[in-house]
Amino acid sequence: MPLDPHFLTTEQVADRLGVKPATVYAYVSRGMLPSRRNAEGKGSLFEKPDVDAFVASRRRPTTPGIQTGITLIKDGSLFYRGRDACVLARTASYEAVATLLWTGDLEHADLVPNPDLQNLAAQVIQPLPAVARTTDRLRVIVAAAAAADPLRFDTTPAAVVATGRTMLATMVAVLRRARTLEEVHGTPFVRLRDDQAARPEKGLAGMLWHRLSPDDADYDLLNAALILLADHDLAASTLAARVAASTRAHPYAVVSAGLAALDGPLHGAASGLAYAMLADAINTDDPVGTITSRQRSGGAVPGFGHPLYPDGDPRATTLMEMIGEGPVKETAERMIDAMRTRAGVHPNIDFTLAVLALTHGMPADAGETIFAVGRTAGWLAHALEEYEDRPSRFRPSGVYSGRSPSI
């Protein structure tokens, strides 16, 4: 039976977009391009209007010619000021990478909270309900710290760096410590090996670890995650941060803008969806069935595919290699094999954050929290660039499509 001319096959879509079929599947898995099963055989079909709209969206400019010297994504790799981010994740501290993003120098500087700001922020978040997510608390902490800082409008480079270091430390220090193992409810928890003894807190990763996990600490793992998430070029939250900085908003407001854009399920909160899926796969011991149920319902498989990394997200690969062996990782690898074999789609950083969180008994919003804290360094780095550019330069004009004015 000839194919309906209103539909395109995966191969036809790939040819039109100039990409591999695996990249088309990545777009589908991210919810960027709708598809339906081909009743006449294997594969998927795509409605031509949907493909036309997707092509138009890819051609539409999204930024007004922003030039940046911070992050480069090229040939499947991620670089911070010319340095491979995956190498930095294994060899540097998050504090040093933050300095690199802000100043160009890979130099470690301790992040120390301001006691006055910390005490105020702790009082402000205390009335929040128990159901409030950690990122909800981070937004309140940043707003409270801003209100108490009389020098917040100083946007000179030295002042922004100093504010950034204090802000990051205060954001994490105010968060309450993780519940004990006995208090963790409904989390597939895996105890680490007996030879992994607890260590004292070490840097920002150490401080954050004890606010996310009741487990013995693996600071190097969380430090790597923070580094891998520190920046990712002009992602939605980073563009929001730059727009705020272009109006000469202070650094706290810049971070608040980034946190607001990060809140969506298609950005920073995406790891929570992957967490729920992976938890289901662990509980049912049916990784492939869990994937199938997502596909059958017509939804995307969370945590898989990335338009910038059709051959695999290097951040996910690096972090996955650092996560210790155990039942969670074993289940995750079975899901990865299934998606890679059948659809040619690879895991992204959201999926690996879910693996990290479930392995170490962290709550469902842990990945989002790690994302928010890690990306704060990048938002401030872009703010520093924007403060040096022409102010208020983001003023695009909309294409009016409403009712014509009455005459």
C-alpha positions as CSV (number, residue, x, y, z in Angstrom):
1,M,0.0,0.0,0.0
2,P,1.5,3.4,-0.9
3,L,2.3,5.8,1.9
4,D,-0.2,8.6,2.5
5,P,1.4,11.7,1.0
6,H,0.5,13.6,4.3
7,F,3.0,11.4,6.2
8,L,6.7,11.0,6.1
9,T,8.9,8.1,7.2
10,T,11.8,8.5,9.6
11,E,14.3,8.2,6.7
12,Q,12.4,10.9,4.7
13,V,12.4,13.2,7.8
14,A,16.1,12.6,8.4
15,D,16.9,13.4,4.7
16,R,14.9,16.6,4.9
17,L,16.6,17.7,8.1
18,G,20.0,16.6,7.0
19,V,20.6,14.4,10.0
20,K,20.8,10.8,10.9
21,P,17.7,8.7,11.7
22,A,19.0,8.4,15.2
23,T,18.8,12.2,15.6
24,V,15.2,12.2,14.5
25,Y,14.5,9.6,17.2
26,A,16.3,12.0,19.6
27,Y,14.0,14.8,18.7
28,V,11.0,12.5,19.3
29,S,12.3,11.4,22.6
30,R,12.7,15.0,23.8
31,G,9.1,15.8,22.8
32,M,10.3,18.2,20.0
33,L,8.7,16.3,17.1
34,P,5.5,14.2,17.4
35,S,5.3,10.8,15.7
36,R,3.0,7.8,15.4
37,R,3.5,4.1,14.9
38,N,3.5,2.8,11.3
39,A,0.5,0.4,11.2
40,E,1.9,-1.1,7.9
41,G,5.2,-2.1,9.4
42,K,8.1,-1.1,11.6
43,G,9.2,2.4,12.3
44,S,7.4,5.7,12.8
45,L,5.4,8.1,10.7
46,F,5.4,11.9,10.9
47,E,2.7,14.2,9.7
48,K,4.0,16.6,7.1
49,P,2.6,19.8,8.8
50,D,4.5,18.8,12.0
51,V,7.7,18.4,10.1
52,D,7.2,21.7,8.3
53,A,6.6,23.4,11.6
54,F,9.8,21.8,13.1
55,V,11.9,22.9,10.1
56,A,10.6,26.5,10.5
57,S,11.4,26.5,14.2
58,R,14.9,25.4,13.5
59,R,15.4,28.3,11.1
60,R,14.0,30.9,13.4
61,P,16.7,32.9,15.1
62,T,16.5,32.6,18.9
63,T,19.2,35.0,20.1
64,P,20.3,38.4,18.8
65,G,23.8,37.5,17.8
66,I,25.2,36.9,21.3
67,Q,29.0,36.4,21.2
68,T,30.4,34.5,24.1
69,G,33.8,33.2,25.1
70,I,32.6,30.9,27.9
71,T,31.3,27.6,26.5
72,L,31.8,25.8,23.2
73,I,29.8,22.7,22.1
74,K,31.5,21.2,19.1
75,D,31.8,17.7,17.6
76,G,30.1,16.0,20.5
77,S,32.3,17.6,23.1
78,L,31.8,20.4,25.7
79,F,34.5,23.0,26.5
80,Y,34.7,25.7,29.1
81,R,37.0,28.5,27.9
82,G,38.8,26.0,25.7
83,R,39.1,23.2,28.4
84,D,37.3,19.9,28.1
85,A,34.6,19.9,30.7
86,C,34.6,16.1,31.0
87,V,38.4,16.2,31.9
88,L,37.7,19.1,34.3
89,A,35.0,17.0,36.0
90,R,37.6,14.3,36.9
91,T,40.5,16.6,37.8
92,A,39.3,20.0,39.1
93,S,37.1,21.3,41.9
94,Y,33.8,22.9,41.2
95,E,35.2,26.0,42.9
96,A,38.1,26.2,40.5
97,V,35.8,25.7,37.5
98,A,33.5,28.5,38.7
99,T,36.6,30.8,38.8
100,L,37.5,29.6,35.3
101,L,34.1,30.6,34.0
102,W,34.1,33.9,35.8
103,T,37.7,35.0,35.2
104,G,39.4,32.6,32.8
105,D,41.8,31.3,35.5
106,L,41.4,27.7,36.8
107,E,42.0,28.6,40.4
108,H,40.3,27.1,43.5
109,A,38.9,29.6,46.0
110,D,36.8,28.4,48.9
111,L,33.1,29.3,48.9
112,V,32.1,30.6,52.4
113,P,28.6,31.6,53.3
114,N,27.8,35.0,54.8
115,P,26.6,34.3,58.4
116,D,24.1,37.2,58.4
117,L,22.6,36.3,55.1
118,Q,22.5,32.6,56.1
119,N,20.6,33.3,59.3
120,L,18.1,35.6,57.5
121,A,17.5,33.1,54.7
122,A,17.1,30.3,57.2
123,Q,14.4,32.2,59.0
124,V,12.6,33.2,55.7
125,I,12.4,29.6,54.4
126,Q,11.4,28.1,57.7
127,P,7.6,28.7,57.2
128,L,7.6,27.0,53.7
129,P,5.5,23.8,53.7
130,A,7.2,20.4,53.7
131,V,6.0,19.7,50.1
132,A,8.1,22.7,48.8
133,R,10.8,21.5,46.4
134,T,14.5,22.3,47.1
135,T,14.6,24.6,44.1
136,D,11.6,26.5,45.7
137,R,13.7,27.0,48.7
138,L,16.7,28.1,46.6
139,R,14.6,30.8,45.0
140,V,13.5,32.2,48.3
141,I,17.0,32.0,49.7
142,V,18.4,34.0,46.8
143,A,15.7,36.6,47.1
144,A,16.2,37.0,50.9
145,A,20.0,37.3,50.5
146,A,19.5,40.0,47.8
147,A,17.2,42.0,50.1
148,A,19.8,41.9,52.9
149,D,22.8,42.9,50.7
150,P,23.1,46.7,50.4
151,L,26.0,46.3,47.9
152,R,24.1,44.0,45.5
153,F,24.0,46.6,42.7
154,D,27.7,46.6,42.3
155,T,28.3,44.9,38.9
156,T,32.0,45.4,38.6
157,P,33.8,42.1,37.9
158,A,35.5,41.8,41.2
159,A,32.2,42.5,43.1
160,V,30.3,40.0,41.0
161,V,32.8,37.2,41.6
162,A,32.8,38.0,45.4
163,T,29.0,38.0,45.4
164,G,28.8,34.8,43.4
165,R,31.1,32.9,45.8
166,T,29.1,34.0,48.8
167,M,25.8,33.4,47.2
168,L,26.6,29.9,46.1
169,A,27.8,28.9,49.6
170,T,24.8,30.6,51.3
171,M,22.3,28.9,48.9
172,V,23.6,25.4,49.9
173,A,24.4,26.1,53.6
174,V,20.8,27.2,54.3
175,L,19.3,24.0,53.0
176,R,18.3,21.5,55.7
177,R,20.4,18.3,56.0
178,A,19.2,15.1,54.4
179,R,16.9,12.8,56.3
180,T,18.3,9.6,57.7
181,L,17.8,6.3,55.9
182,E,15.0,5.3,58.1
183,E,13.1,8.6,57.2
184,V,13.5,8.1,53.5
185,H,10.1,6.9,52.3
186,G,9.4,5.3,48.9
187,T,12.9,5.6,47.6
188,P,14.7,2.6,46.1
189,F,17.8,2.9,48.2
190,V,21.1,1.1,47.6
191,R,23.7,1.0,50.4
192,L,27.3,1.6,49.2
193,R,30.1,-0.9,49.7
194,D,31.3,-1.3,53.3
195,D,34.7,-0.1,52.4
196,Q,33.4,3.4,51.5
197,A,33.8,5.1,54.8
198,A,32.3,8.5,55.6
199,R,34.5,11.5,55.0
200,P,34.4,15.0,56.4
201,E,32.7,17.6,54.2
202,K,34.8,18.8,51.3
203,G,34.0,22.0,49.5
204,L,30.6,22.9,48.0
205,A,30.1,19.3,46.9
206,G,30.6,18.1,50.4
207,M,28.2,20.7,51.8
208,L,25.5,19.8,49.2
209,W,26.0,16.1,49.5
210,H,24.9,16.1,53.2
211,R,21.8,18.0,52.2
212,L,20.7,15.5,49.6
213,S,21.8,12.1,50.7
214,P,21.8,10.1,54.0
215,D,24.5,7.8,52.5
216,D,28.3,7.8,53.0
217,A,29.6,10.6,50.9
218,D,31.2,10.4,47.4
219,Y,32.2,14.0,47.0
220,D,34.1,13.4,43.8
221,L,31.0,12.2,42.1
222,L,28.9,15.1,43.1
223,N,31.7,17.5,42.4
224,A,31.9,16.1,38.9
225,A,28.1,16.5,38.4
226,L,28.3,20.1,39.4
227,I,31.1,20.8,37.0
228,L,29.3,19.1,34.1
229,L,26.3,21.2,34.7
230,A,28.1,24.5,35.3
231,D,27.3,25.9,31.9
232,H,25.8,24.8,28.5
233,D,26.1,27.7,26.2
234,L,22.8,29.6,25.7
235,A,20.3,27.2,27.2
236,A,16.9,28.8,28.1
237,S,17.8,29.6,31.7
238,T,21.1,31.2,30.6
239,L,19.4,33.4,28.0
240,A,17.0,34.5,30.7
241,A,19.9,35.3,33.0
242,R,21.6,37.3,30.2
243,V,18.4,39.3,29.5
244,A,18.2,40.2,33.2
245,A,21.9,41.2,33.2
246,S,21.4,43.4,30.1
247,T,19.0,45.6,32.1
248,R,21.8,45.8,34.7
249,A,19.9,43.7,37.2
250,H,22.1,42.7,40.1
251,P,23.7,39.2,40.4
252,Y,21.0,37.9,42.7
253,A,18.3,38.9,40.2
254,V,20.3,37.3,37.4
255,V,20.4,34.0,39.3
256,S,16.7,34.4,40.2
257,A,15.9,34.8,36.5
258,G,17.9,31.6,35.7
259,L,16.1,29.7,38.5
260,A,12.8,30.7,37.1
261,A,13.5,29.5,33.6
262,L,15.1,26.3,35.0
263,D,11.9,25.3,36.7
264,G,10.2,23.9,33.6
265,P,9.9,20.1,33.0
266,L,11.7,20.5,29.7
267,H,14.8,22.0,31.3
268,G,16.1,21.7,34.9
269,A,13.2,19.6,36.2
270,A,13.5,17.0,33.4
271,S,15.7,14.7,35.7
272,G,12.7,14.3,38.0
273,L,10.8,12.6,35.2
274,A,13.7,10.3,34.5
275,Y,13.9,9.6,38.2
276,A,10.3,8.4,38.3
277,M,10.8,6.2,35.2
278,L,14.0,4.6,36.6
279,A,12.3,4.0,40.0
280,D,9.5,2.2,38.2
281,A,11.9,0.1,36.3
282,I,13.7,-0.9,39.5
283,N,10.5,-1.7,41.4
284,T,9.1,-3.8,38.6
285,D,12.5,-5.3,37.5
286,D,11.3,-4.7,34.0
287,P,13.4,-1.9,32.3
288,V,12.2,-2.7,28.8
289,G,8.6,-2.8,29.9
290,T,8.9,0.5,31.6
291,I,10.2,2.1,28.4
292,T,7.4,0.4,26.4
293,S,4.7,1.8,28.7
294,R,6.0,5.3,28.2
295,Q,6.1,4.8,24.4
296,R,2.6,3.2,24.3
297,S,1.1,6.2,26.1
298,G,2.5,8.4,23.4
299,G,4.9,10.2,25.7
300,A,8.6,10.8,25.3
301,V,11.0,8.6,27.1
302,P,12.5,11.0,29.7
303,G,16.3,11.2,30.0
304,F,17.1,10.1,26.4
305,G,18.2,12.1,23.4
306,H,19.7,15.5,23.1
307,P,19.5,17.7,19.9
308,L,23.1,19.0,20.5
309,Y,24.5,15.5,21.0
310,P,23.0,13.0,18.5
311,D,25.8,10.6,19.1
312,G,25.5,10.8,22.9
313,D,25.8,13.3,25.7
314,P,29.4,13.3,26.9
315,R,28.3,14.6,30.3
316,A,26.1,11.6,30.7
317,T,28.9,9.2,29.7
318,T,31.4,10.8,32.0
319,L,29.1,10.8,35.0
320,M,27.8,7.3,34.4
321,E,31.4,6.0,34.4
322,M,32.0,7.5,37.8
323,I,28.8,6.1,39.5
324,G,29.5,2.9,41.5
325,E,28.2,-0.5,40.4
326,G,25.0,-1.7,41.9
327,P,21.4,-2.6,41.2
328,V,20.4,0.9,40.2
329,K,23.2,1.2,37.7
330,E,22.6,-2.3,36.4
331,T,18.9,-1.4,35.7
332,A,19.9,1.9,34.1
333,E,22.4,0.2,31.8
334,R,19.7,-2.3,30.6
335,M,17.5,0.7,29.7
336,I,20.3,2.4,27.9
337,D,21.1,-0.8,25.9
338,A,17.4,-1.1,24.9
339,M,17.1,2.5,23.8
340,R,20.4,2.5,22.0
341,T,19.7,-0.8,20.2
342,R,16.1,-0.3,19.2
343,A,16.0,3.5,18.6
344,G,19.6,4.6,18.3
345,V,19.0,7.1,21.1
346,H,21.5,7.7,23.9
347,P,21.0,8.9,27.5
348,N,21.4,12.5,28.4
349,I,22.6,14.2,31.6
350,D,19.0,14.2,33.1
351,F,19.0,10.4,33.1
352,T,22.4,10.1,34.7
353,L,21.4,12.5,37.4
354,A,18.5,10.2,38.1
355,V,20.9,7.2,38.4
356,L,23.1,9.2,40.8
357,A,20.1,10.2,42.9
358,L,18.6,6.8,43.2
359,T,21.9,5.1,43.8
360,H,22.5,7.3,46.8
361,G,19.0,7.6,48.3
362,M,18.5,11.1,47.2
363,P,15.0,12.6,46.8
364,A,13.3,12.9,43.4
365,D,14.2,16.6,43.0
366,A,17.9,16.0,43.7
367,G,18.8,16.2,40.1
368,E,17.1,19.5,39.7
369,T,18.9,20.8,42.8
370,I,22.3,19.7,41.5
371,F,21.4,21.4,38.2
372,A,20.4,24.7,39.8
373,V,23.4,24.9,42.1
374,G,25.9,23.9,39.4
375,R,24.4,26.2,36.7
376,T,24.6,29.2,39.0
377,A,28.2,29.6,38.1
378,G,27.4,29.7,34.5
379,W,24.6,32.2,34.9
380,L,27.0,34.6,36.6
381,A,29.7,34.0,34.0
382,H,27.2,35.1,31.3
383,A,26.1,38.0,33.4
384,L,29.8,39.2,33.6
385,E,29.9,39.1,29.8
386,E,26.6,40.9,29.5
387,Y,27.6,43.7,32.0
388,E,30.4,44.6,29.5
389,D,28.1,44.8,26.5
390,R,25.5,47.4,25.5
391,P,22.7,47.6,28.0
392,S,19.1,46.7,27.3
393,R,20.0,45.3,23.9
394,F,17.3,42.5,24.1
395,R,14.2,44.2,22.6
396,P,12.9,42.1,19.8
397,S,9.6,42.9,18.1
398,G,6.7,40.4,17.9
399,V,4.9,39.6,14.7
400,Y,1.3,40.8,15.5
401,S,-1.3,38.2,14.6
402,G,-4.3,39.6,16.5
403,R,-7.4,41.6,15.4
404,S,-6.8,44.6,13.1
405,P,-7.3,48.0,14.8
406,S,-10.7,49.5,14.3
407,I,-10.9,52.6,12.2
